[in-house]
Amino acid sequence: MSNVLKIEKLISYIGEDDFQQLVENEPGMHVYIPKRFDGRFHDIKQRNKLIREDYYNGVDVPELSVKYGLSEAWVYKIIAKR
């Protein structure tokens, strides 16, 4: 999807006035929008810490993957970055 289409889609969600305000107040900002958002895990460092704690307390990777909405491969990467 081109940047123009992404911007148009964002405008359709938040409206032109709010988009203009965003551009004026946060020029150059890059925003990543996750596939899933769970307010419990908005702090990635904290989420990763919880994943490692769960893993070392016996929770298996497939279960962690479901619990945290991540692929198993990503969970393994988080566990490896101790």
N, CA, C and O atoms as a MOPAC input file, in Angstrom:
PM7 MOZYME 1SCF
protein

 N      0.85600 1    -1.17100 1     0.00000 1
 C      0.00000 1     0.00000 1     0.00000 1
 C      0.90500 1     1.23800 1     0.00000 1
 O      1.85100 1     1.31600 1     0.78300 1
 N      0.62300 1     2.16900 1    -0.84800 1
 C      1.44400 1     3.38300 1    -0.93700 1
 C      1.22100 1     4.27700 1     0.28200 1
 O      0.21600 1     4.15700 1     0.98300 1
 N      2.17300 1     5.17100 1     0.51800 1
 C      2.04000 1     6.10400 1     1.64500 1
 C      0.80500 1     6.97700 1     1.51300 1
 O      0.14500 1     7.28300 1     2.50600 1
 N      0.49400 1     7.37600 1     0.28900 1
 C     -0.69000 1     8.22300 1     0.07000 1
 C     -1.94800 1     7.47600 1     0.50300 1
 O     -2.81500 1     8.04100 1     1.16900 1
 N     -2.04200 1     6.20800 1     0.12200 1
 C     -3.22000 1     5.42700 1     0.51200 1
 C     -3.27500 1     5.21700 1     2.02200 1
 O     -4.35400 1     5.23900 1     2.61500 1
 N     -2.10900 1     5.01400 1     2.64500 1
 C     -2.07000 1     4.85200 1     4.09900 1
 C     -2.54300 1     6.12400 1     4.79600 1
 O     -3.29100 1     6.06700 1     5.77200 1
 N     -2.10200 1     7.26700 1     4.28900 1
 C     -2.51300 1     8.55000 1     4.87300 1
 C     -4.00900 1     8.75600 1     4.69800 1
 O     -4.69600 1     9.18100 1     5.62700 1
 N     -4.51400 1     8.45500 1     3.50400 1
 C     -5.94700 1     8.60400 1     3.26200 1
 C     -6.75700 1     7.69700 1     4.19500 1
 O     -7.81100 1     8.08800 1     4.69500 1
 N     -6.25000 1     6.48700 1     4.41900 1
 C     -6.94800 1     5.56400 1     5.31200 1
 C     -6.93700 1     6.09500 1     6.74800 1
 O     -7.95200 1     6.03500 1     7.44100 1
 N     -5.79400 1     6.61200 1     7.18900 1
 C     -5.69500 1     7.19000 1     8.53000 1
 C     -6.66900 1     8.35800 1     8.67800 1
 O     -7.35900 1     8.46800 1     9.69200 1
 N     -6.72600 1     9.22200 1     7.67700 1
 C     -7.65800 1    10.35700 1     7.70800 1
 C     -9.10000 1     9.86200 1     7.82100 1
 O     -9.91200 1    10.46100 1     8.52600 1
 N     -9.41300 1     8.77200 1     7.12700 1
 C    -10.78700 1     8.25100 1     7.19300 1
 C    -11.12900 1     7.75600 1     8.60000 1
 O    -12.29600 1     7.76900 1     8.99200 1
 N    -10.12100 1     7.32000 1     9.36100 1
 C    -10.35400 1     6.85600 1    10.73200 1
 C    -10.43200 1     7.99200 1    11.74000 1
 O    -11.29700 1     7.98700 1    12.61600 1
 N     -9.52800 1     8.97100 1    11.62300 1
 C     -9.45400 1     9.99900 1    12.67500 1
 C    -10.00100 1    11.35600 1    12.24900 1
 O    -10.18600 1    12.23500 1    13.09200 1
 N    -10.26100 1    11.54000 1    10.97300 1
 C    -10.79200 1    12.80900 1    10.48600 1
 C     -9.68700 1    13.77300 1    10.08200 1
 O     -8.56000 1    13.69000 1    10.57000 1
 N    -10.03000 1    14.69000 1     9.18200 1
 C     -9.03400 1    15.62800 1     8.64600 1
 C     -8.49600 1    16.58300 1     9.69900 1
 O     -7.29800 1    16.86500 1     9.72000 1
 N     -9.36300 1    17.08500 1    10.57500 1
 C     -8.90700 1    18.03800 1    11.59400 1
 C     -7.88500 1    17.40000 1    12.53600 1
 O     -6.83600 1    17.98000 1    12.81400 1
 N     -8.20500 1    16.20200 1    13.02000 1
 C     -7.26600 1    15.52400 1    13.92000 1
 C     -5.98300 1    15.14000 1    13.19100 1
 O     -4.89800 1    15.20000 1    13.77000 1
 N     -6.10000 1    14.74700 1    11.92300 1
 C     -4.90000 1    14.41900 1    11.15600 1
 C     -4.02100 1    15.65500 1    11.00700 1
 O     -2.80500 1    15.57400 1    11.17700 1
 N     -4.62200 1    16.78900 1    10.69200 1
 C     -3.86000 1    18.02700 1    10.53700 1
 C     -3.17600 1    18.40400 1    11.84700 1
 O     -2.02700 1    18.84700 1    11.84700 1
 N     -3.86900 1    18.23200 1    12.94000 1
 C     -3.29300 1    18.51600 1    14.25500 1
 C     -2.10400 1    17.58700 1    14.53300 1
 O     -1.08600 1    18.01500 1    15.07600 1
 N     -2.24500 1    16.33400 1    14.16000 1
 C     -1.16100 1    15.36600 1    14.32400 1
 C      0.06400 1    15.77700 1    13.50800 1
 O      1.18800 1    15.72500 1    14.00800 1
 N     -0.14600 1    16.17900 1    12.27200 1
 C      0.95500 1    16.61300 1    11.40100 1
 C      1.65200 1    17.83900 1    11.98000 1
 O      2.88000 1    17.92200 1    11.96700 1
 N      0.87800 1    18.78300 1    12.48300 1
 C      1.45700 1    20.01300 1    13.03500 1
 C      2.22600 1    19.76200 1    14.33400 1
 O      3.26300 1    20.38100 1    14.57400 1
 N      1.71900 1    18.85900 1    15.16800 1
 C      2.32100 1    18.62600 1    16.48000 1
 C      3.39500 1    17.54300 1    16.50200 1
 O      4.22900 1    17.52200 1    17.40700 1
 N      3.38700 1    16.65200 1    15.52900 1
 C      4.33000 1    15.53100 1    15.51400 1
 C      4.93300 1    15.33000 1    14.12300 1
 O      4.86400 1    14.22400 1    13.58600 1
 N      5.51700 1    16.36200 1    13.53100 1
 C      6.05500 1    16.20900 1    12.17100 1
 C      7.17200 1    15.16600 1    12.13800 1
 O      8.04900 1    15.14700 1    13.00100 1
 N      7.12100 1    14.31200 1    11.13500 1
 C      8.16800 1    13.31100 1    10.96100 1
 C      8.02600 1    12.07600 1    11.82800 1
 O      8.84900 1    11.16500 1    11.73900 1
 N      7.00300 1    12.02700 1    12.66400 1
 C      6.82800 1    10.87900 1    13.55500 1
 C      6.50700 1     9.62300 1    12.73800 1
 O      5.72600 1     9.66900 1    11.78700 1
 N      7.11800 1     8.51100 1    13.12500 1
 C      6.79900 1     7.21500 1    12.53400 1
 C      5.93700 1     6.46600 1    13.53300 1
 O      6.21700 1     6.46200 1    14.73100 1
 N      4.89400 1     5.83500 1    13.03200 1
 C      3.97500 1     5.11700 1    13.90400 1
 C      3.83500 1     3.68800 1    13.40000 1
 O      3.58900 1     3.46000 1    12.21500 1
 N      3.99300 1     2.73100 1    14.30300 1
 C      3.74900 1     1.32500 1    13.99100 1
 C      2.41400 1     0.95000 1    14.61700 1
 O      2.18300 1     1.20400 1    15.79900 1
 N      1.54300 1     0.35000 1    13.83000 1
 C      0.24700 1    -0.07800 1    14.34200 1
 C      0.24700 1    -1.60300 1    14.35900 1
 O      0.27500 1    -2.23500 1    13.30300 1
 N      0.21500 1    -2.19700 1    15.55100 1
 C      0.29100 1    -3.65600 1    15.65100 1
 C     -0.97800 1    -4.32700 1    15.13700 1
 O     -2.04300 1    -3.71300 1    15.06800 1
 N     -0.83700 1    -5.60000 1    14.77800 1
 C     -1.99600 1    -6.36700 1    14.31900 1
 C     -3.01800 1    -6.53000 1    15.42800 1
 O     -4.22600 1    -6.51200 1    15.19400 1
 N     -2.50600 1    -6.69000 1    16.63900 1
 C     -3.38900 1    -6.81200 1    17.80200 1
 C     -2.90600 1    -5.83200 1    18.85200 1
 O     -1.70700 1    -5.58800 1    18.98200 1
 N     -3.83500 1    -5.27600 1    19.59400 1
 C     -3.43700 1    -4.39800 1    20.69200 1
 C     -4.17900 1    -4.81600 1    21.93900 1
 O     -5.40800 1    -4.87300 1    21.97300 1
 N     -3.40700 1    -5.10300 1    22.94900 1
 C     -3.96800 1    -5.43000 1    24.25100 1
 C     -3.34700 1    -4.44000 1    25.22000 1
 O     -2.13600 1    -4.47300 1    25.43600 1
 N     -4.12800 1    -3.58100 1    25.79300 1
 C     -3.61500 1    -2.53700 1    26.66400 1
 C     -2.72800 1    -3.03500 1    27.78800 1
 O     -1.92600 1    -2.27800 1    28.33400 1
 N     -2.87100 1    -4.31700 1    28.13800 1
 C     -2.02000 1    -4.86500 1    29.20000 1
 C     -0.55700 1    -4.88800 1    28.77800 1
 O      0.33200 1    -4.85100 1    29.62800 1
 N     -0.29900 1    -4.94800 1    27.47400 1
 C      1.05900 1    -5.16100 1    26.99600 1
 C      1.56200 1    -4.02100 1    26.12000 1
 O      2.31900 1    -4.26200 1    25.18000 1
 N      1.16100 1    -2.79400 1    26.40300 1
 C      1.61000 1    -1.67600 1    25.57800 1
 C      3.07400 1    -1.33100 1    25.82000 1
 O      3.71200 1    -0.71800 1    24.96400 1
 N      3.61700 1    -1.71500 1    26.97600 1
 C      5.03400 1    -1.51500 1    27.27400 1
 C      5.77300 1    -2.78700 1    26.86000 1
 O      5.69100 1    -3.80700 1    27.54300 1
 N      6.49200 1    -2.72200 1    25.74500 1
 C      7.12000 1    -3.91100 1    25.17400 1
 C      8.15200 1    -4.51800 1    26.12500 1
 O      8.22700 1    -5.73900 1    26.25300 1
 N      8.93900 1    -3.68500 1    26.78500 1
 C      9.94200 1    -4.22100 1    27.71600 1
 C      9.26800 1    -4.99100 1    28.84500 1
 O      9.72500 1    -6.06500 1    29.23700 1
 N      8.19100 1    -4.43800 1    29.35600 1
 C      7.45500 1    -5.11600 1    30.42800 1
 C      6.83400 1    -6.40500 1    29.90500 1
 O      6.89100 1    -7.43600 1    30.57500 1
 N      6.24400 1    -6.35700 1    28.71800 1
 C      5.64900 1    -7.55800 1    28.12000 1
 C      6.70600 1    -8.64500 1    27.96400 1
 O      6.46900 1    -9.80100 1    28.31700 1
 N      7.87700 1    -8.27400 1    27.43200 1
 C      8.93900 1    -9.25100 1    27.21900 1
 C      9.41600 1    -9.85000 1    28.54200 1
 O      9.71500 1   -11.04100 1    28.62300 1
 N      9.48100 1    -9.01500 1    29.56600 1
 C      9.86400 1    -9.50200 1    30.89700 1
 C      8.84400 1   -10.53000 1    31.38800 1
 O      9.21500 1   -11.57000 1    31.93300 1
 N      7.56400 1   -10.23300 1    31.19300 1
 C      6.51200 1   -11.16400 1    31.60500 1
 C      6.58800 1   -12.47000 1    30.82400 1
 O      6.36400 1   -13.54400 1    31.38300 1
 N      6.90300 1   -12.38100 1    29.53100 1
 C      7.04700 1   -13.58700 1    28.70800 1
 C      8.16600 1   -14.45900 1    29.25800 1
 O      7.99300 1   -15.66700 1    29.42300 1
 N      9.31700 1   -13.84900 1    29.54300 1
 C     10.44200 1   -14.62200 1    30.08000 1
 C     10.09700 1   -15.22800 1    31.44400 1
 O     10.42700 1   -16.38200 1    31.71500 1
 N      9.43700 1   -14.45100 1    32.29400 1
 C      9.03700 1   -14.97900 1    33.60600 1
 C      8.09800 1   -16.17100 1    33.45200 1
 O      8.27400 1   -17.19700 1    34.10900 1
 N      7.10000 1   -16.02800 1    32.58100 1
 C      6.16900 1   -17.13700 1    32.34400 1
 C      6.91300 1   -18.36700 1    31.83500 1
 O      6.67200 1   -19.48500 1    32.28900 1
 N      7.81900 1   -18.14600 1    30.89000 1
 C      8.56800 1   -19.25700 1    30.29800 1
 C      9.39200 1   -19.98100 1    31.36200 1
 O      9.36900 1   -21.21000 1    31.43300 1
 N     10.11200 1   -19.23600 1    32.17900 1
 C     10.95200 1   -19.85500 1    33.20300 1
 C     10.14100 1   -20.42000 1    34.36800 1
 O     10.67600 1   -21.13400 1    35.21500 1
 N      8.86600 1   -20.10100 1    34.40500 1
 C      7.95500 1   -20.70200 1    35.38500 1
 C      7.18500 1   -21.88100 1    34.79900 1
 O      6.25100 1   -22.39100 1    35.41900 1
 N      7.58500 1   -22.31500 1    33.59000 1
 C      7.03300 1   -23.54200 1    33.02800 1
 C      5.97700 1   -23.40600 1    31.95000 1
 O      5.46800 1   -24.42000 1    31.47300 1
 N      5.62700 1   -22.19600 1    31.54700 1
 C      4.63600 1   -22.02600 1    30.48500 1
 C      5.33200 1   -22.29600 1    29.15500 1
 O      6.39600 1   -21.73900 1    28.88900 1
 N      4.73400 1   -23.15400 1    28.31200 1
 C      5.40300 1   -23.49300 1    27.05900 1
 C      5.18100 1   -22.42200 1    25.98800 1
 O      4.27200 1   -21.59700 1    26.08100 1
 N      6.04000 1   -22.46700 1    24.97500 1
 C      6.05400 1   -21.42400 1    23.94500 1
 C      4.72800 1   -21.31200 1    23.19600 1
 O      4.25600 1   -20.19300 1    22.99400 1
 N      4.09900 1   -22.41700 1    22.77000 1
 C      2.80900 1   -22.25600 1    22.08000 1
 C      1.76400 1   -21.51400 1    22.92400 1
 O      0.99900 1   -20.70000 1    22.40600 1
 N      1.74600 1   -21.80200 1    24.20800 1
 C      0.79800 1   -21.12400 1    25.10200 1
 C      1.14200 1   -19.63800 1    25.23500 1
 O      0.25300 1   -18.78600 1    25.24000 1
 N      2.44100 1   -19.33500 1    25.34400 1
 C      2.86800 1   -17.93200 1    25.41600 1
 C      2.50300 1   -17.19400 1    24.13600 1
 O      2.09200 1   -16.03400 1    24.17200 1
 N      2.65400 1   -17.87200 1    23.01500 1
 C      2.32900 1   -17.27800 1    21.72000 1
 C      0.87100 1   -16.82000 1    21.68000 1
 O      0.56500 1   -15.71600 1    21.23000 1
 N     -0.00600 1   -17.67600 1    22.15100 1
 C     -1.43600 1   -17.34200 1    22.17800 1
 C     -1.71100 1   -16.24200 1    23.20200 1
 O     -2.41600 1   -15.27600 1    22.90900 1
 N     -1.15600 1   -16.39300 1    24.39400 1
 C     -1.41300 1   -15.44000 1    25.47500 1
 C     -1.01500 1   -14.02000 1    25.09400 1
 O     -1.73400 1   -13.06700 1    25.39300 1
 N      0.14000 1   -13.88100 1    24.42700 1
 C      0.66700 1   -12.55100 1    24.12900 1
 C      0.42400 1   -12.11200 1    22.68700 1
 O      0.83600 1   -11.01900 1    22.29700 1
 N     -0.24100 1   -12.95200 1    21.89000 1
 C     -0.56900 1   -12.57700 1    20.51900 1
 C      0.64300 1   -12.44600 1    19.61400 1
 O      0.68200 1   -11.58300 1    18.73700 1
 N      1.64100 1   -13.31100 1    19.82800 1
 C      2.87200 1   -13.27100 1    19.04400 1
 C      3.09800 1   -14.63000 1    18.39100 1
 O      2.54400 1   -15.63900 1    18.82900 1
 N      3.91300 1   -14.64900 1    17.34600 1
 C      4.27200 1   -15.92700 1    16.74700 1
 C      5.20400 1   -16.68000 1    17.69000 1
 O      5.86000 1   -16.07900 1    18.54100 1
 N      5.25400 1   -17.98800 1    17.53200 1
 C      6.15900 1   -18.77900 1    18.36100 1
 C      7.60500 1   -18.37000 1    18.10800 1
 O      8.41000 1   -18.31500 1    19.03800 1
 N      7.93300 1   -18.08400 1    16.85200 1
 C      9.30200 1   -17.66100 1    16.51800 1
 C      9.66500 1   -16.38500 1    17.27500 1
 O     10.78400 1   -16.24900 1    17.77000 1
 N      8.72400 1   -15.45900 1    17.36200 1
 C      8.99500 1   -14.20000 1    18.06700 1
 C      9.16100 1   -14.44000 1    19.56400 1
 O     10.00200 1   -13.80600 1    20.20100 1
 N      8.37500 1   -15.34300 1    20.12800 1
 C      8.50300 1   -15.67700 1    21.54900 1
 C      9.88700 1   -16.26000 1    21.82300 1
 O     10.52500 1   -15.91100 1    22.81600 1
 N     10.35200 1   -17.15100 1    20.93800 1
 C     11.69400 1   -17.71900 1    21.11000 1
 C     12.76000 1   -16.62400 1    21.07900 1
 O     13.71500 1   -16.66800 1    21.85400 1
 N     12.60300 1   -15.64800 1    20.19200 1
 C     13.57600 1   -14.54100 1    20.11900 1
 C     13.59200 1   -13.74500 1    21.42500 1
 O     14.65400 1   -13.36900 1    21.92100 1
 N     12.41500 1   -13.49500 1    21.96800 1
 C     12.31700 1   -12.73800 1    23.22500 1
 C     12.98100 1   -13.51200 1    24.35700 1
 O     13.71100 1   -12.93700 1    25.16500 1
 N     12.72900 1   -14.80900 1    24.41400 1
 C     13.32300 1   -15.63600 1    25.46800 1
 C     14.84600 1   -15.64900 1    25.33900 1
 O     15.55600 1   -15.61800 1    26.34400 1
 N     15.34000 1   -15.69600 1    24.12000 1
 C     16.79000 1   -15.75200 1    23.88100 1
 C     17.49000 1   -14.45200 1    24.26100 1
 O     18.67600 1   -14.46800 1    24.59200 1
 N     16.77800 1   -13.32300 1    24.22000 1
 C     17.36500 1   -12.01600 1    24.55200 1
 C     17.27600 1   -11.76700 1    26.04300 1
 O     16.70600 1   -10.76400 1    26.47200 1
 N     17.80100 1   -12.61700 1    26.79200 1
 C     17.76000 1   -12.54500 1    28.25100 1
 C     18.45000 1   -11.39200 1    28.77800 1
 O     18.49800 1   -11.20100 1    29.99300 1

